[in-house]
Amino acid sequence: MTFTYLICRPIAGVYSDRIPKWTIEFGGILSLGFGLCILGSSYSLILVVLGICLVGAGVAFITTPAFPLLADIVEMQGSEGYGLVYAMADISTSAGMIAGPMSGSLLNSFVSFNTSCQVVGMLCLSCVFCCLHLRHLDKVGRAE
């Protein structure tokens, strides 16, 4: 996963400069969701590796365009709160790194690892349409 994340992060950065950021976020959430579903429903080594690679790529394509989108939000407000916004992003990432394994292990104590992956993957896929709201930010950023 880390290797795929390392490879996809600069690719996502290049795409973020060329195409609307919400489409990259959309693709990242799809990749993450499908990767988790594949990981949770497979016992084949090739499919497990494919699922892990899709998860790494999904995380890269979600996190990379997030910072320019945060800058767009700050600029929409007309304030100079870049430091605060980026600090909040780092805090939420850190909180997710704490809460994710804790909630994952709690979920795993009730159901199997495969079911846990499938449940979280389906949750990701159900949230994919939240990216459609980001289209508004892309239009505002280009209008200014």
C-alpha positions in Angstrom: 0.0 0.0 0.0 2.8 2.4 0.9 4.6 1.8 -2.3 1.5 2.4 -4.4 0.8 5.6 -2.3 4.4 6.7 -3.0 4.0 6.3 -6.7 0.4 7.7 -7.1 0.9 10.8 -4.9 3.0 12.7 -7.5 0.7 11.5 -10.3 -2.3 12.8 -8.4 -0.5 16.1 -8.0 0.0 16.5 -11.7 -3.6 15.6 -12.4 -4.8 18.0 -9.7 -3.2 20.9 -11.7 -4.8 19.8 -15.0 -8.3 18.4 -14.3 -11.0 19.3 -11.7 -9.9 18.2 -8.3 -13.3 16.8 -7.4 -12.9 14.2 -10.2 -9.6 13.1 -8.6 -11.3 12.8 -5.2 -14.1 10.9 -6.8 -11.7 8.4 -8.4 -9.8 8.1 -5.2 -12.8 7.2 -3.2 -13.9 4.7 -5.8 -10.4 3.1 -5.8 -10.3 3.0 -2.0 -13.8 1.4 -1.8 -13.3 -1.1 -4.5 -9.8 -2.0 -3.1 -11.3 -2.7 0.3 -14.1 -4.8 -1.2 -11.6 -6.8 -3.3 -9.3 -7.2 -0.3 -12.2 -8.4 1.9 -13.7 -10.8 -0.6 -10.5 -12.5 -1.9 -8.3 -15.3 -0.8 -6.1 -15.2 -3.8 -2.7 -13.6 -3.3 -3.0 -11.7 -6.6 -6.3 -10.2 -5.7 -5.1 -9.3 -2.2 -2.2 -7.5 -3.7 -4.5 -5.8 -6.2 -6.8 -4.7 -3.3 -3.9 -3.3 -1.3 -2.6 -1.4 -4.3 -6.0 0.1 -5.0 -6.3 1.2 -1.4 -2.9 2.9 -1.6 -3.8 4.6 -4.8 -7.1 5.6 -3.4 -5.6 7.3 -0.4 -3.1 9.1 -2.6 -5.8 10.4 -5.0 -8.0 11.5 -2.0 -5.3 13.3 0.0 -3.3 15.0 -2.7 -6.0 17.4 -4.1 -7.4 18.0 -0.6 -4.8 20.7 0.2 -5.5 22.8 -2.9 -9.2 22.5 -2.2 -8.5 23.7 1.4 -6.7 26.7 -0.1 -9.7 27.4 -2.3 -12.0 27.4 0.8 -9.7 29.8 2.6 -9.7 32.1 -0.4 -13.4 32.0 -0.7 -13.7 33.3 2.9 -11.3 36.1 2.0 -9.2 35.5 5.2 -5.7 34.6 5.7 -6.3 31.4 7.7 -4.1 29.0 5.7 -2.1 27.9 8.7 -5.2 27.2 10.7 -6.8 25.2 7.9 -3.7 23.1 7.3 -3.3 22.5 11.0 -6.9 21.3 11.2 -6.2 19.0 8.3 -3.2 17.5 10.0 -5.2 17.2 13.3 -8.0 15.3 11.5 -5.5 13.1 9.8 -3.9 12.3 13.1 -7.3 11.7 14.7 -8.1 9.3 11.8 -4.9 7.4 12.3 -5.9 6.9 16.0 -9.6 6.2 15.5 -9.2 4.1 12.4 -7.2 1.2 13.9 -9.3 1.4 17.2 -12.6 1.2 15.4 -11.3 -1.3 12.9 -10.1 -3.6 15.7 -13.4 -3.2 17.5 -15.3 -4.1 14.3 -12.9 -7.0 13.8 -13.7 -8.3 17.2 -17.3 -8.8 16.2 -16.9 -9.9 12.6 -14.0 -11.2 10.4 -11.3 -9.2 8.7 -12.9 -9.8 5.4 -16.3 -8.6 6.5 -14.7 -5.6 8.1 -13.0 -4.7 4.8 -16.2 -5.1 2.9 -18.2 -3.0 5.3 -15.7 -0.2 5.3 -15.4 -0.5 1.5 -19.2 -0.2 1.1 -19.2 2.8 3.4 -16.5 4.5 1.1 -18.5 3.7 -2.0 -21.7 5.1 -0.4 -19.9 8.4 0.3 -18.5 8.8 -3.2 -21.3 11.2 -4.3 -20.2 13.6 -1.6 -17.5 14.6 -4.1 -20.1 16.1 -6.3 -20.4 18.9 -3.8 -16.8 19.8 -4.5 -17.7 20.8 -8.1 -18.9 24.1 -6.7 -15.4 24.8 -5.2 -13.8 24.1 -8.6 -16.0 26.5 -10.4 -15.5 29.2 -7.8 -11.7 28.8 -7.9 -11.6 29.2 -11.7 -14.0 32.1 -11.7 -11.7 34.2 -9.5 
